[in-house]
Amino acid sequence: MMILFKYNPFYKFFYRYGNFVVTIMFALHSLSLVYALPENWKMIFPLLIYVLIVFVIHRFYFKLYKKMPFKIFVDNEKIIFDDFFKLKQVEVKISDIKNLDGNIFSGRLLKPLRIQFDDQEILVYPYLKDFNNFIKILLSNIEKELYEDLLEKLRPKKTRLNNRAK
């Protein structure tokens, strides 16, 4: 039986269209800087900063468009990533997962969970509804070697160093 995980509407809107809102706000403010430019040439600096900020935001969102699904179907054998911005469905056997990184495995809970398999990487943000259950299902079905490596990452560094010394 497949379990559906998805984001609530606010986060779905934020991750899908947030860059458009920010770009429009910066564009409107940049217009006033462009009009002030002939009178005061120093206005070029905030204008360049705005352009740089918009560039960085767009780069972040293009990465999300390629790697972030908004619907995830999971059972004990496979995961179906669906509802990307432009991509089609991606289906992966849980046994094909090569690495889980980020989020709880990196010590930063707001960082996205990176699921790596073959030559692809999928990002899952912790704002996914029932995110902890999603991680639980993944951990209970991945290969034993990967599971043990992930458990080792979760141990405090002091404990890891003591275990290596023995």
TIKETOR-130286 format. One record per residue (C-alpha): x, y, z. Coordinates in nm, 2 decimals, decimal comma, padded with zeros to 4 digits. Example, Ala and Ser with C-alpha at 12.3 -4.5 7.8 and 13.67 -1.06 7.14 Angstrom:
BEGIN
- 01,23_-00,45_00,78;
- 01,37_-00,11_00,71;
//
This chain:
BEGIN
- 00,00_00,00_00,00;
- 00,15_00,33_-00,11;
- 00,15_00,62_00,14;
- 00,13_00,97_00,00;
- 00,35_01,25_00,14;
- 00,31_01,61_00,02;
- 00,37_01,97_00,13;
- 00,10_02,19_00,27;
- -00,03_02,46_00,02;
- 00,18_02,74_00,17;
- 00,51_02,56_00,14;
- 00,41_02,43_-00,21;
- 00,34_02,79_-00,32;
- 00,66_02,91_-00,15;
- 00,89_02,65_-00,31;
- 00,73_02,67_-00,65;
- 00,65_03,04_-00,70;
- 00,84_03,23_-00,43;
- 01,11_03,34_-00,67;
- 00,85_03,52_-00,89;
- 00,72_03,72_-00,59;
- 01,07_03,82_-00,48;
- 01,18_03,91_-00,84;
- 00,88_04,13_-00,89;
- 00,95_04,31_-00,56;
- 01,32_04,36_-00,65;
- 01,23_04,47_-01,01;
- 00,99_04,74_-00,88;
- 01,24_04,87_-00,64;
- 01,51_04,86_-00,90;
- 01,31_05,08_-01,13;
- 01,34_05,37_-00,88;
- 01,71_05,31_-00,87;
- 01,73_05,32_-01,25;
- 01,54_05,65_-01,26;
- 01,77_05,80_-00,99;
- 02,08_05,68_-01,17;
- 02,13_05,98_-01,40;
- 02,12_06,22_-01,10;
- 02,33_06,00_-00,86;
- 02,57_05,75_-01,02;
- 02,62_05,58_-00,67;
- 02,28_05,42_-00,72;
- 02,45_05,17_-00,94;
- 02,58_04,98_-00,63;
- 02,24_04,89_-00,48;
- 02,12_04,81_-00,83;
- 02,41_04,56_-00,88;
- 02,34_04,41_-00,54;
- 01,97_04,36_-00,64;
- 02,07_04,20_-00,96;
- 02,31_03,97_-00,77;
- 02,04_03,87_-00,52;
- 01,79_03,79_-00,79;
- 02,05_03,58_-00,97;
- 02,13_03,38_-00,65;
- 01,76_03,33_-00,58;
- 01,69_03,21_-00,94;
- 01,98_02,97_-00,92;
- 01,84_02,83_-00,60;
- 01,49_02,79_-00,75;
- 01,62_02,63_-01,07;
- 01,79_02,37_-00,86;
- 01,46_02,31_-00,67;
- 01,27_02,28_-00,99;
- 01,49_01,99_-01,11;
- 01,53_01,81_-00,78;
- 01,23_01,87_-00,55;
- 00,91_01,66_-00,59;
- 00,59_01,79_-00,43;
- 00,43_01,45_-00,40;
- 00,60_01,14_-00,28;
- 00,45_00,79_-00,28;
- 00,62_00,53_-00,06;
- 00,58_00,17_00,02;
- 00,83_-00,09_00,16;
- 00,99_-00,15_-00,18;
- 00,98_00,17_-00,39;
- 00,94_00,54_-00,39;
- 00,76_00,74_-00,66;
- 00,86_01,11_-00,67;
- 00,59_01,31_-00,85;
- 00,48_01,66_-00,92;
- 00,81_01,82_-01,00;
- 00,78_02,16_-01,16;
- 00,87_02,04_-01,51;
- 00,99_01,68_-01,48;
- 00,79_01,36_-01,50;
- 00,77_01,09_-01,24;
- 01,08_00,93_-01,10;
- 01,04_00,58_-00,96;
- 01,32_00,43_-00,74;
- 01,35_00,11_-00,56;
- 01,45_00,17_-00,20;
- 01,73_-00,08_-00,23;
- 01,88_00,14_-00,51;
- 01,93_00,43_-00,27;
- 02,31_00,49_-00,24;
- 02,31_00,76_00,03;
- 02,09_00,98_00,25;
- 02,25_01,31_00,35;
- 02,14_01,64_00,50;
- 01,87_01,71_00,75;
- 01,91_01,49_01,06;
- 02,22_01,32_00,91;
- 02,41_01,65_00,89;
- 02,30_01,79_01,22;
- 02,09_02,07_01,05;
- 01,72_01,99_01,08;
- 01,61_02,27_00,84;
- 01,85_02,15_00,56;
- 01,68_01,93_00,30;
- 01,72_01,56_00,30;
- 01,92_01,45_-00,01;
- 01,83_01,11_-00,14;
- 02,10_00,99_-00,38;
- 02,06_00,70_-00,62;
- 02,23_00,62_-00,95;
- 02,33_00,96_-01,10;
- 02,04_01,15_-00,95;
- 01,96_01,34_-00,64;
- 01,62_01,43_-00,49;
- 01,57_01,70_-00,23;
- 01,30_01,66_00,04;
- 01,25_01,95_00,28;
- 01,15_01,89_00,64;
- 00,82_02,08_00,58;
- 00,68_01,77_00,41;
- 00,37_01,66_00,60;
- 00,46_01,37_00,83;
- 00,83_01,40_00,74;
- 00,94_01,19_01,04;
- 00,73_00,90_00,92;
- 00,88_00,94_00,58;
- 01,23_00,91_00,72;
- 01,12_00,61_00,94;
- 01,00_00,42_00,63;
- 01,32_00,50_00,44;
- 01,54_00,39_00,73;
- 01,35_00,07_00,79;
- 01,38_-00,04_00,43;
- 01,73_00,07_00,31;
- 02,02_-00,17_00,29;
- 02,18_-00,27_00,62;
- 02,53_-00,12_00,53;
- 02,38_00,22_00,45;
- 02,16_00,20_00,77;
- 02,47_00,13_00,98;
- 02,66_00,42_00,82;
- 02,38_00,66_00,89;
- 02,36_00,55_01,25;
- 02,73_00,61_01,28;
- 02,67_00,97_01,15;
- 02,40_01,02_01,41;
- 02,63_00,93_01,70;
- 02,81_01,22_01,88;
- 03,17_01,27_01,76;
- 03,31_01,19_02,10;
- 03,15_00,84_02,09;
- 03,27_00,79_01,73;
- 03,63_00,87_01,82;
- 03,62_00,64_02,13;
- 03,49_00,35_01,91;
- 03,77_00,40_01,65;
- 04,04_00,41_01,92;
- 03,93_00,06_02,05;
//
